[in-house]
Amino acid sequence: MREEQWRRQAHKIKNFAFFQSHGTQDSMLSHRSAHRLNQLLLACGWRGQLQSFPGGHEIPLSVLQATSRYINSISTSH
């Protein structure tokens, strides 16, 4: 991950809402990298969460359900 580039870009947008999901067994991108990105975005003032799940490079039903709940929560809070 090009952390400094991500940090510079993330600081340009304040209070941005995001939802991130990542499988703990992803062979294409490590879960550790996803966690580091999540921490970087939060440190830059973004509002969001990382939804980890047991699995690989996929989008399981549990993540779709969590995404729906997240979207509903931010749409009712604004």
Gaussian input, Z-matrix of N, CA and C with variables (Angstrom, degrees):
# hf/3-21g

backbone

0 1
 N
 C     1     B1
 C     2     B2     1     A1
 N     3     B3     2     A2     1     D1
 C     4     B4     3     A3     2     D2
 C     5     B5     4     A4     3     D3
 N     6     B6     5     A5     4     D4
 C     7     B7     6     A6     5     D5
 C     8     B8     7     A7     6     D6
 N     9     B9     8     A8     7     D7
 C    10    B10     9     A9     8     D8
 C    11    B11    10    A10     9     D9
 N    12    B12    11    A11    10    D10
 C    13    B13    12    A12    11    D11
 C    14    B14    13    A13    12    D12
 N    15    B15    14    A14    13    D13
 C    16    B16    15    A15    14    D14
 C    17    B17    16    A16    15    D15
 N    18    B18    17    A17    16    D16
 C    19    B19    18    A18    17    D17
 C    20    B20    19    A19    18    D18
 N    21    B21    20    A20    19    D19
 C    22    B22    21    A21    20    D20
 C    23    B23    22    A22    21    D21
 N    24    B24    23    A23    22    D22
 C    25    B25    24    A24    23    D23
 C    26    B26    25    A25    24    D24
 N    27    B27    26    A26    25    D25
 C    28    B28    27    A27    26    D26
 C    29    B29    28    A28    27    D27
 N    30    B30    29    A29    28    D28
 C    31    B31    30    A30    29    D29
 C    32    B32    31    A31    30    D30
 N    33    B33    32    A32    31    D31
 C    34    B34    33    A33    32    D32
 C    35    B35    34    A34    33    D33
 N    36    B36    35    A35    34    D34
 C    37    B37    36    A36    35    D35
 C    38    B38    37    A37    36    D36
 N    39    B39    38    A38    37    D37
 C    40    B40    39    A39    38    D38
 C    41    B41    40    A40    39    D39
 N    42    B42    41    A41    40    D40
 C    43    B43    42    A42    41    D41
 C    44    B44    43    A43    42    D42
 N    45    B45    44    A44    43    D43
 C    46    B46    45    A45    44    D44
 C    47    B47    46    A46    45    D45
 N    48    B48    47    A47    46    D46
 C    49    B49    48    A48    47    D47
 C    50    B50    49    A49    48    D48
 N    51    B51    50    A50    49    D49
 C    52    B52    51    A51    50    D50
 C    53    B53    52    A52    51    D51
 N    54    B54    53    A53    52    D52
 C    55    B55    54    A54    53    D53
 C    56    B56    55    A55    54    D54
 N    57    B57    56    A56    55    D55
 C    58    B58    57    A57    56    D56
 C    59    B59    58    A58    57    D57
 N    60    B60    59    A59    58    D58
 C    61    B61    60    A60    59    D59
 C    62    B62    61    A61    60    D60
 N    63    B63    62    A62    61    D61
 C    64    B64    63    A63    62    D62
 C    65    B65    64    A64    63    D63
 N    66    B66    65    A65    64    D64
 C    67    B67    66    A66    65    D65
 C    68    B68    67    A67    66    D66
 N    69    B69    68    A68    67    D67
 C    70    B70    69    A69    68    D68
 C    71    B71    70    A70    69    D69
 N    72    B72    71    A71    70    D70
 C    73    B73    72    A72    71    D71
 C    74    B74    73    A73    72    D72
 N    75    B75    74    A74    73    D73
 C    76    B76    75    A75    74    D74
 C    77    B77    76    A76    75    D75
 N    78    B78    77    A77    76    D76
 C    79    B79    78    A78    77    D77
 C    80    B80    79    A79    78    D78
 N    81    B81    80    A80    79    D79
 C    82    B82    81    A81    80    D80
 C    83    B83    82    A82    81    D81
 N    84    B84    83    A83    82    D82
 C    85    B85    84    A84    83    D83
 C    86    B86    85    A85    84    D84
 N    87    B87    86    A86    85    D85
 C    88    B88    87    A87    86    D86
 C    89    B89    88    A88    87    D87
 N    90    B90    89    A89    88    D88
 C    91    B91    90    A90    89    D89
 C    92    B92    91    A91    90    D90
 N    93    B93    92    A92    91    D91
 C    94    B94    93    A93    92    D92
 C    95    B95    94    A94    93    D93
 N    96    B96    95    A95    94    D94
 C    97    B97    96    A96    95    D95
 C    98    B98    97    A97    96    D96
 N    99    B99    98    A98    97    D97
 C   100   B100    99    A99    98    D98
 C   101   B101   100   A100    99    D99
 N   102   B102   101   A101   100   D100
 C   103   B103   102   A102   101   D101
 C   104   B104   103   A103   102   D102
 N   105   B105   104   A104   103   D103
 C   106   B106   105   A105   104   D104
 C   107   B107   106   A106   105   D105
 N   108   B108   107   A107   106   D106
 C   109   B109   108   A108   107   D107
 C   110   B110   109   A109   108   D108
 N   111   B111   110   A110   109   D109
 C   112   B112   111   A111   110   D110
 C   113   B113   112   A112   111   D111
 N   114   B114   113   A113   112   D112
 C   115   B115   114   A114   113   D113
 C   116   B116   115   A115   114   D114
 N   117   B117   116   A116   115   D115
 C   118   B118   117   A117   116   D116
 C   119   B119   118   A118   117   D117
 N   120   B120   119   A119   118   D118
 C   121   B121   120   A120   119   D119
 C   122   B122   121   A121   120   D120
 N   123   B123   122   A122   121   D121
 C   124   B124   123   A123   122   D122
 C   125   B125   124   A124   123   D123
 N   126   B126   125   A125   124   D124
 C   127   B127   126   A126   125   D125
 C   128   B128   127   A127   126   D126
 N   129   B129   128   A128   127   D127
 C   130   B130   129   A129   128   D128
 C   131   B131   130   A130   129   D129
 N   132   B132   131   A131   130   D130
 C   133   B133   132   A132   131   D131
 C   134   B134   133   A133   132   D132
 N   135   B135   134   A134   133   D133
 C   136   B136   135   A135   134   D134
 C   137   B137   136   A136   135   D135
 N   138   B138   137   A137   136   D136
 C   139   B139   138   A138   137   D137
 C   140   B140   139   A139   138   D138
 N   141   B141   140   A140   139   D139
 C   142   B142   141   A141   140   D140
 C   143   B143   142   A142   141   D141
 N   144   B144   143   A143   142   D142
 C   145   B145   144   A144   143   D143
 C   146   B146   145   A145   144   D144
 N   147   B147   146   A146   145   D145
 C   148   B148   147   A147   146   D146
 C   149   B149   148   A148   147   D147
 N   150   B150   149   A149   148   D148
 C   151   B151   150   A150   149   D149
 C   152   B152   151   A151   150   D150
 N   153   B153   152   A152   151   D151
 C   154   B154   153   A153   152   D152
 C   155   B155   154   A154   153   D153
 N   156   B156   155   A155   154   D154
 C   157   B157   156   A156   155   D155
 C   158   B158   157   A157   156   D156
 N   159   B159   158   A158   157   D157
 C   160   B160   159   A159   158   D158
 C   161   B161   160   A160   159   D159
 N   162   B162   161   A161   160   D160
 C   163   B163   162   A162   161   D161
 C   164   B164   163   A163   162   D162
 N   165   B165   164   A164   163   D163
 C   166   B166   165   A165   164   D164
 C   167   B167   166   A166   165   D165
 N   168   B168   167   A167   166   D166
 C   169   B169   168   A168   167   D167
 C   170   B170   169   A169   168   D168
 N   171   B171   170   A170   169   D169
 C   172   B172   171   A171   170   D170
 C   173   B173   172   A172   171   D171
 N   174   B174   173   A173   172   D172
 C   175   B175   174   A174   173   D173
 C   176   B176   175   A175   174   D174
 N   177   B177   176   A176   175   D175
 C   178   B178   177   A177   176   D176
 C   179   B179   178   A178   177   D177
 N   180   B180   179   A179   178   D178
 C   181   B181   180   A180   179   D179
 C   182   B182   181   A181   180   D180
 N   183   B183   182   A182   181   D181
 C   184   B184   183   A183   182   D182
 C   185   B185   184   A184   183   D183
 N   186   B186   185   A185   184   D184
 C   187   B187   186   A186   185   D185
 C   188   B188   187   A187   186   D186
 N   189   B189   188   A188   187   D187
 C   190   B190   189   A189   188   D188
 C   191   B191   190   A190   189   D189
 N   192   B192   191   A191   190   D190
 C   193   B193   192   A192   191   D191
 C   194   B194   193   A193   192   D192
 N   195   B195   194   A194   193   D193
 C   196   B196   195   A195   194   D194
 C   197   B197   196   A196   195   D195
 N   198   B198   197   A197   196   D196
 C   199   B199   198   A198   197   D197
 C   200   B200   199   A199   198   D198
 N   201   B201   200   A200   199   D199
 C   202   B202   201   A201   200   D200
 C   203   B203   202   A202   201   D201
 N   204   B204   203   A203   202   D202
 C   205   B205   204   A204   203   D203
 C   206   B206   205   A205   204   D204
 N   207   B207   206   A206   205   D205
 C   208   B208   207   A207   206   D206
 C   209   B209   208   A208   207   D207
 N   210   B210   209   A209   208   D208
 C   211   B211   210   A210   209   D209
 C   212   B212   211   A211   210   D210
 N   213   B213   212   A212   211   D211
 C   214   B214   213   A213   212   D212
 C   215   B215   214   A214   213   D213
 N   216   B216   215   A215   214   D214
 C   217   B217   216   A216   215   D215
 C   218   B218   217   A217   216   D216
 N   219   B219   218   A218   217   D217
 C   220   B220   219   A219   218   D218
 C   221   B221   220   A220   219   D219
 N   222   B222   221   A221   220   D220
 C   223   B223   222   A222   221   D221
 C   224   B224   223   A223   222   D222
 N   225   B225   224   A224   223   D223
 C   226   B226   225   A225   224   D224
 C   227   B227   226   A226   225   D225
 N   228   B228   227   A227   226   D226
 C   229   B229   228   A228   227   D227
 C   230   B230   229   A229   228   D228
 N   231   B231   230   A230   229   D229
 C   232   B232   231   A231   230   D230
 C   233   B233   232   A232   231   D231

   B1=1.4569
   B2=1.5307
   B3=1.2867
   B4=1.4593
   B5=1.5268
   B6=1.3110
   B7=1.4615
   B8=1.5209
   B9=1.3028
   B10=1.4688
   B11=1.5248
   B12=1.3229
   B13=1.4621
   B14=1.5318
   B15=1.3236
   B16=1.4682
   B17=1.5269
   B18=1.3254
   B19=1.4652
   B20=1.5278
   B21=1.3302
   B22=1.4728
   B23=1.5238
   B24=1.3213
   B25=1.4646
   B26=1.5248
   B27=1.3284
   B28=1.4732
   B29=1.5197
   B30=1.3135
   B31=1.4669
   B32=1.5294
   B33=1.3271
   B34=1.4611
   B35=1.5271
   B36=1.3277
   B37=1.4656
   B38=1.5176
   B39=1.2904
   B40=1.4669
   B41=1.5236
   B42=1.3131
   B43=1.4674
   B44=1.5296
   B45=1.3142
   B46=1.4557
   B47=1.5257
   B48=1.3214
   B49=1.4647
   B50=1.5268
   B51=1.3337
   B52=1.4624
   B53=1.5236
   B54=1.3184
   B55=1.4593
   B56=1.5198
   B57=1.3066
   B58=1.4557
   B59=1.5236
   B60=1.3265
   B61=1.4622
   B62=1.5191
   B63=1.3391
   B64=1.4581
   B65=1.5192
   B66=1.3256
   B67=1.4597
   B68=1.5203
   B69=1.3010
   B70=1.4716
   B71=1.5256
   B72=1.3313
   B73=1.4640
   B74=1.5315
   B75=1.3186
   B76=1.4603
   B77=1.5251
   B78=1.3309
   B79=1.4610
   B80=1.5310
   B81=1.3401
   B82=1.4638
   B83=1.5215
   B84=1.3262
   B85=1.4616
   B86=1.5173
   B87=1.2968
   B88=1.4662
   B89=1.5230
   B90=1.3094
   B91=1.4595
   B92=1.5250
   B93=1.2986
   B94=1.4785
   B95=1.5309
   B96=1.3313
   B97=1.4764
   B98=1.5224
   B99=1.3212
   B100=1.4660
   B101=1.5237
   B102=1.3174
   B103=1.4669
   B104=1.5345
   B105=1.3214
   B106=1.4759
   B107=1.5236
   B108=1.3406
   B109=1.4613
   B110=1.5220
   B111=1.3203
   B112=1.4598
   B113=1.5253
   B114=1.3060
   B115=1.4634
   B116=1.5274
   B117=1.3264
   B118=1.4599
   B119=1.5294
   B120=1.3334
   B121=1.4658
   B122=1.5206
   B123=1.3154
   B124=1.4657
   B125=1.5244
   B126=1.3235
   B127=1.4694
   B128=1.5270
   B129=1.3291
   B130=1.4686
   B131=1.5257
   B132=1.3247
   B133=1.4555
   B134=1.5136
   B135=1.3337
   B136=1.4576
   B137=1.5205
   B138=1.3286
   B139=1.4662
   B140=1.5172
   B141=1.3145
   B142=1.4568
   B143=1.5045
   B144=1.3242
   B145=1.4543
   B146=1.5139
   B147=1.3078
   B148=1.4530
   B149=1.5185
   B150=1.3257
   B151=1.4595
   B152=1.5290
   B153=1.3293
   B154=1.4573
   B155=1.5237
   B156=1.3270
   B157=1.4647
   B158=1.5230
   B159=1.3251
   B160=1.4573
   B161=1.5312
   B162=1.3046
   B163=1.4569
   B164=1.5085
   B165=1.3184
   B166=1.4502
   B167=1.5135
   B168=1.3353
   B169=1.4624
   B170=1.5304
   B171=1.3103
   B172=1.4560
   B173=1.5190
   B174=1.3153
   B175=1.4596
   B176=1.5313
   B177=1.3198
   B178=1.4643
   B179=1.5297
   B180=1.3106
   B181=1.4671
   B182=1.5231
   B183=1.3213
   B184=1.4697
   B185=1.5258
   B186=1.3267
   B187=1.4649
   B188=1.5311
   B189=1.3147
   B190=1.4681
   B191=1.5185
   B192=1.3216
   B193=1.4631
   B194=1.5273
   B195=1.3328
   B196=1.4697
   B197=1.5286
   B198=1.3229
   B199=1.4658
   B200=1.5269
   B201=1.3063
   B202=1.4679
   B203=1.5236
   B204=1.3219
   B205=1.4744
   B206=1.5268
   B207=1.3290
   B208=1.4629
   B209=1.5334
   B210=1.3215
   B211=1.4668
   B212=1.5202
   B213=1.3077
   B214=1.4704
   B215=1.5142
   B216=1.3200
   B217=1.4703
   B218=1.5170
   B219=1.3212
   B220=1.4656
   B221=1.5154
   B222=1.3155
   B223=1.4673
   B224=1.5356
   B225=1.3164
   B226=1.4632
   B227=1.5298
   B228=1.3224
   B229=1.4691
   B230=1.5261
   B231=1.3061
   B232=1.4778
   B233=1.4706
   A1=107.90
   A2=116.56
   A3=121.83
   A4=107.30
   A5=113.74
   A6=121.14
   A7=113.26
   A8=118.68
   A9=120.22
   A10=111.77
   A11=117.62
   A12=120.43
   A13=110.51
   A14=116.42
   A15=120.14
   A16=110.33
   A17=116.04
   A18=120.67
   A19=110.83
   A20=117.46
   A21=120.95
   A22=111.22
   A23=116.39
   A24=120.05
   A25=111.49
   A26=116.67
   A27=120.43
   A28=111.42
   A29=118.20
   A30=121.16
   A31=112.09
   A32=117.08
   A33=120.52
   A34=112.21
   A35=116.49
   A36=121.35
   A37=108.00
   A38=117.02
   A39=121.16
   A40=111.33
   A41=114.91
   A42=122.93
   A43=112.72
   A44=117.29
   A45=122.40
   A46=109.86
   A47=117.47
   A48=121.84
   A49=109.24
   A50=116.57
   A51=120.49
   A52=110.82
   A53=114.34
   A54=122.44
   A55=106.08
   A56=115.81
   A57=122.01
   A58=108.05
   A59=116.77
   A60=119.74
   A61=108.95
   A62=114.84
   A63=117.77
   A64=110.26
   A65=114.78
   A66=120.79
   A67=111.77
   A68=115.67
   A69=120.23
   A70=112.07
   A71=117.85
   A72=122.00
   A73=112.30
   A74=117.80
   A75=122.06
   A76=109.95
   A77=116.85
   A78=121.04
   A79=112.48
   A80=117.89
   A81=121.34
   A82=112.50
   A83=116.61
   A84=122.55
   A85=107.27
   A86=116.08
   A87=119.13
   A88=112.08
   A89=114.54
   A90=120.34
   A91=109.79
   A92=116.79
   A93=121.25
   A94=110.42
   A95=117.06
   A96=120.52
   A97=111.02
   A98=116.60
   A99=120.21
   A100=110.47
   A101=116.46
   A102=121.05
   A103=110.13
   A104=116.92
   A105=120.56
   A106=110.95
   A107=116.98
   A108=120.15
   A109=110.40
   A110=117.27
   A111=121.54
   A112=110.55
   A113=116.99
   A114=121.06
   A115=111.49
   A116=117.04
   A117=121.30
   A118=110.43
   A119=116.88
   A120=120.09
   A121=111.52
   A122=116.78
   A123=120.14
   A124=110.87
   A125=117.07
   A126=121.36
   A127=111.66
   A128=117.27
   A129=121.80
   A130=112.10
   A131=116.71
   A132=119.87
   A133=114.97
   A134=117.65
   A135=119.96
   A136=108.94
   A137=116.92
   A138=122.90
   A139=108.51
   A140=116.22
   A141=117.66
   A142=112.30
   A143=113.32
   A144=118.30
   A145=110.49
   A146=114.39
   A147=123.26
   A148=107.69
   A149=116.86
   A150=122.52
   A151=106.94
   A152=116.45
   A153=120.90
   A154=108.84
   A155=114.88
   A156=119.40
   A157=109.20
   A158=117.14
   A159=119.86
   A160=108.86
   A161=116.09
   A162=119.88
   A163=110.52
   A164=115.38
   A165=121.18
   A166=113.18
   A167=114.50
   A168=122.55
   A169=107.80
   A170=116.05
   A171=122.72
   A172=109.98
   A173=116.70
   A174=121.45
   A175=107.34
   A176=117.10
   A177=119.72
   A178=111.72
   A179=115.45
   A180=121.94
   A181=111.72
   A182=117.98
   A183=120.40
   A184=111.53
   A185=117.45
   A186=120.75
   A187=110.39
   A188=117.44
   A189=119.87
   A190=110.81
   A191=116.84
   A192=120.82
   A193=110.72
   A194=117.25
   A195=120.63
   A196=110.58
   A197=117.20
   A198=121.24
   A199=110.27
   A200=116.08
   A201=120.43
   A202=110.78
   A203=116.74
   A204=119.92
   A205=110.57
   A206=117.52
   A207=121.39
   A208=110.74
   A209=116.48
   A210=119.91
   A211=110.49
   A212=116.76
   A213=120.02
   A214=111.32
   A215=117.41
   A216=119.93
   A217=111.79
   A218=118.24
   A219=118.58
   A220=111.92
   A221=117.79
   A222=119.23
   A223=110.92
   A224=117.78
   A225=120.03
   A226=112.28
   A227=116.93
   A228=119.45
   A229=112.12
   A230=118.18
   A231=120.88
   A232=110.24
   D1=136.89
   D2=176.71
   D3=-89.11
   D4=80.11
   D5=-168.92
   D6=-57.95
   D7=-43.15
   D8=-177.94
   D9=-65.63
   D10=-37.36
   D11=177.15
   D12=-65.66
   D13=-43.83
   D14=177.30
   D15=-60.52
   D16=-44.13
   D17=-178.01
   D18=-62.69
   D19=-46.15
   D20=179.59
   D21=-60.07
   D22=-44.52
   D23=-179.53
   D24=-68.12
   D25=-41.88
   D26=-178.31
   D27=-64.68
   D28=-34.46
   D29=179.98
   D30=-68.34
   D31=-19.75
   D32=-179.76
   D33=-72.78
   D34=-22.62
   D35=-178.32
   D36=-117.83
   D37=117.58
   D38=-177.28
   D39=-98.11
   D40=146.37
   D41=172.22
   D42=58.46
   D43=36.29
   D44=-179.18
   D45=-82.50
   D46=133.72
   D47=179.10
   D48=-88.73
   D49=135.01
   D50=179.77
   D51=-143.89
   D52=155.66
   D53=173.64
   D54=-130.69
   D55=126.58
   D56=-177.27
   D57=-125.21
   D58=134.54
   D59=175.48
   D60=-126.78
   D61=151.13
   D62=-179.08
   D63=-160.82
   D64=135.39
   D65=177.89
   D66=-79.12
   D67=138.88
   D68=-179.02
   D69=-70.48
   D70=-16.27
   D71=-179.88
   D72=-112.08
   D73=20.16
   D74=-178.37
   D75=-62.90
   D76=122.38
   D77=-179.55
   D78=-89.29
   D79=-10.00
   D80=-179.85
   D81=-90.91
   D82=-34.74
   D83=-179.79
   D84=-144.22
   D85=125.22
   D86=-174.52
   D87=-66.70
   D88=148.96
   D89=176.71
   D90=-63.73
   D91=-33.98
   D92=177.21
   D93=-58.56
   D94=-43.04
   D95=178.94
   D96=-64.37
   D97=-40.14
   D98=177.89
   D99=-63.20
   D100=-41.18
   D101=178.90
   D102=-64.47
   D103=-41.34
   D104=178.38
   D105=-62.90
   D106=-41.45
   D107=177.65
   D108=-63.20
   D109=-42.25
   D110=178.50
   D111=-58.72
   D112=-46.27
   D113=179.84
   D114=-64.15
   D115=-38.47
   D116=178.16
   D117=-62.84
   D118=-47.19
   D119=-178.94
   D120=-63.00
   D121=-42.75
   D122=178.31
   D123=-63.48
   D124=-40.49
   D125=179.20
   D126=-65.76
   D127=-24.82
   D128=178.61
   D129=-87.06
   D130=4.95
   D131=175.84
   D132=93.62
   D133=7.61
   D134=177.31
   D135=-76.97
   D136=154.60
   D137=178.96
   D138=-111.76
   D139=118.24
   D140=179.25
   D141=-178.63
   D142=-165.93
   D143=-177.20
   D144=-152.68
   D145=157.18
   D146=173.97
   D147=-105.91
   D148=122.14
   D149=176.77
   D150=-102.81
   D151=103.19
   D152=176.69
   D153=-86.49
   D154=150.98
   D155=177.81
   D156=-148.14
   D157=152.69
   D158=177.34
   D159=-75.13
   D160=109.68
   D161=-178.43
   D162=163.53
   D163=-172.39
   D164=-175.92
   D165=-106.82
   D166=-135.07
   D167=-176.95
   D168=-89.50
   D169=80.29
   D170=-172.83
   D171=-155.67
   D172=174.59
   D173=174.71
   D174=-127.50
   D175=95.46
   D176=-178.47
   D177=-77.95
   D178=166.39
   D179=-179.99
   D180=-54.98
   D181=-39.21
   D182=-179.26
   D183=-60.31
   D184=-34.21
   D185=178.57
   D186=-73.93
   D187=-39.17
   D188=176.30
   D189=-61.12
   D190=-41.13
   D191=178.29
   D192=-66.05
   D193=-42.83
   D194=178.70
   D195=-65.19
   D196=-37.47
   D197=177.57
   D198=-62.77
   D199=-43.49
   D200=178.46
   D201=-60.94
   D202=-46.13
   D203=178.65
   D204=-61.52
   D205=-40.66
   D206=-179.47
   D207=-64.25
   D208=-46.05
   D209=179.65
   D210=-62.18
   D211=-42.73
   D212=177.85
   D213=-62.82
   D214=-37.98
   D215=-178.60
   D216=-68.30
   D217=-38.06
   D218=-179.61
   D219=-81.09
   D220=-26.04
   D221=179.35
   D222=-75.40
   D223=-29.04
   D224=178.44
   D225=-85.37
   D226=-16.40
   D227=-178.74
   D228=-89.79
   D229=-5.51
   D230=-179.15
   D231=-112.09

